[in-house]
Amino acid sequence: MSKSLARVQNALTTAGVLVQITQTPASARTATEAAMAVGVGLDQIVKSILFEGEKGTLYLFLTAGGQQVDLAKASALAGQTLQRADAVRVREVTGFAIGGVAPVGHLTPLPIWMDPHLLAFGQVWAAAGTPHHVFAIAPAVLQGLTAAVVAPFTQGV
């Protein structure tokens, strides 16, 4: 088991959240790939999108798979101008490579926001630390687990 996968499993277990981590037969690096791998709609996939603030802090936006983050709305929530975090910074702060960033198990605690679109589903699927592992979870449980603030930050909302 990879260190990243083990860290996600440990975070879930420590929080008392019992989920089964699934290894996908093909890549689940993108939301489209993940949705195809587990046979769900695109918006049931939780994208972990990271932005960096002016002072170097990373901010995590848990976004429904078919939605796009509106940078102006995200910046307003963070209280500063944001830009997309680069792959090196993402790995340094979260411990995960882009394409496998889980909503839990980060090396450094992050401010987190959650897309209200995710709450429309009984279960959503999130990355489990690698591009080949995902887990299903009720969105309300995910919100509580991550202490994410539910707020509209996607385009067209």
C-alpha positions in Angstrom: 0.0 0.0 0.0 1.4 3.4 -0.9 2.1 6.0 1.8 -0.5 8.3 0.3 -3.2 5.6 0.3 -2.3 4.5 3.8 -2.5 8.2 5.0 -6.1 8.5 3.6 -7.1 5.1 5.1 -5.7 6.2 8.5 -7.5 9.6 8.4 -10.8 7.9 7.6 -10.4 5.2 10.2 -9.2 7.7 12.9 -12.3 9.8 12.2 -14.5 6.7 12.6 -15.6 6.8 9.0 -16.0 3.3 7.6 -15.6 3.3 3.8 -14.3 0.9 1.3 -11.4 2.2 -0.8 -11.8 0.9 -4.4 -8.9 0.3 -6.8 -10.0 1.3 -10.3 -8.9 -0.9 -13.2 -8.0 2.2 -15.2 -6.9 5.6 -14.3 -9.2 7.8 -12.2 -6.9 10.8 -12.5 -9.6 13.0 -14.0 -13.3 13.4 -12.9 -14.4 11.9 -16.2 -12.1 8.9 -15.8 -13.2 8.4 -12.2 -16.9 8.6 -13.2 -16.4 6.0 -15.9 -14.4 3.7 -13.6 -17.1 3.5 -10.9 -20.1 4.0 -13.1 -21.6 7.2 -11.7 -22.5 10.6 -13.1 -19.8 13.2 -13.5 -21.1 15.4 -10.7 -20.9 12.6 -8.2 -17.1 12.8 -8.4 -15.4 15.1 -5.9 -12.6 17.1 -7.5 -10.0 18.4 -5.0 -8.9 21.7 -6.6 -6.1 23.6 -4.9 -5.4 27.3 -5.2 -2.6 29.3 -3.7 -3.1 32.7 -2.1 -0.9 35.7 -2.2 0.8 34.7 1.1 1.5 31.2 0.0 -1.4 29.5 1.8 -3.2 26.7 -0.2 -7.0 26.5 -0.2 -8.9 23.4 -1.1 -12.2 23.5 -3.1 -14.1 20.2 -3.2 -15.9 20.6 -6.4 -18.5 18.4 -8.2 -16.9 16.8 -11.2 -18.9 18.6 -13.9 -18.5 22.1 -12.3 -15.7 24.6 -12.7 -14.4 26.8 -10.0 -15.0 30.5 -10.5 -11.7 32.1 -9.5 -13.3 35.4 -8.5 -15.8 33.7 -6.2 -13.1 31.4 -4.7 -10.8 34.5 -4.1 -13.7 36.3 -2.4 -14.2 33.3 -0.1 -10.4 33.1 0.7 -10.3 36.9 1.2 -7.3 37.3 -1.2 -6.4 36.8 -4.9 -5.9 33.1 -5.7 -4.2 31.3 -8.5 -4.0 27.6 -9.4 -1.4 25.9 -7.2 1.3 24.1 -9.1 2.0 20.4 -8.9 5.1 20.8 -6.8 3.4 23.0 -4.2 0.4 20.7 -4.1 2.5 17.6 -3.3 4.6 19.6 -0.8 1.6 20.8 1.2 -0.9 17.9 0.8 1.5 14.9 0.2 -0.5 13.9 -2.8 0.2 14.2 -6.6 -2.4 16.0 -8.7 -4.8 13.4 -9.9 -4.9 11.6 -6.6 -5.5 14.5 -4.1 -7.8 13.2 -1.4 -10.1 15.4 0.6 -8.5 14.1 3.8 -5.0 13.0 5.0 -3.1 16.1 4.0 0.3 16.7 5.5 -0.7 20.3 6.3 -4.2 21.4 7.5 -6.0 23.5 4.8 -9.0 25.8 4.7 -11.6 23.8 2.7 -14.8 24.8 0.9 -17.4 22.4 -0.6 -19.5 22.8 -3.6 -23.2 22.7 -2.7 -23.8 20.6 -5.9 -22.3 17.6 -4.1 -25.0 17.7 -1.5 -27.6 16.7 -4.1 -26.4 13.1 -4.1 -26.7 10.2 -1.6 -23.1 9.4 -2.2 -20.1 10.9 -3.9 -16.7 9.5 -4.9 -13.4 11.0 -3.9 -9.8 10.3 -4.6 -8.0 8.2 -2.0 -4.5 9.4 -2.4 -3.6 7.9 -5.8 -4.8 8.1 -9.4 -6.1 4.5 -9.1 -8.0 4.6 -5.7 -11.3 6.2 -4.8 -13.9 5.9 -2.1 -17.6 6.5 -1.8 -19.0 8.6 1.0 -22.2 10.5 1.8 -21.6 14.2 1.0 -22.8 15.3 4.5 -20.3 12.9 6.1 -17.5 14.3 3.8 -18.5 17.8 4.8 -18.3 17.0 8.5 -15.1 15.0 8.2 -13.3 17.8 6.4 -15.0 20.7 8.2 -15.5 22.2 4.8 -17.6 25.3 4.5 -20.4 24.8 2.0 -20.5 27.8 -0.3 -21.3 28.6 -4.0 -18.0 29.1 -5.8 -18.6 27.5 -9.2 -19.3 29.2 -12.5 -22.9 30.0 -13.3 -24.0 29.8 -9.6 
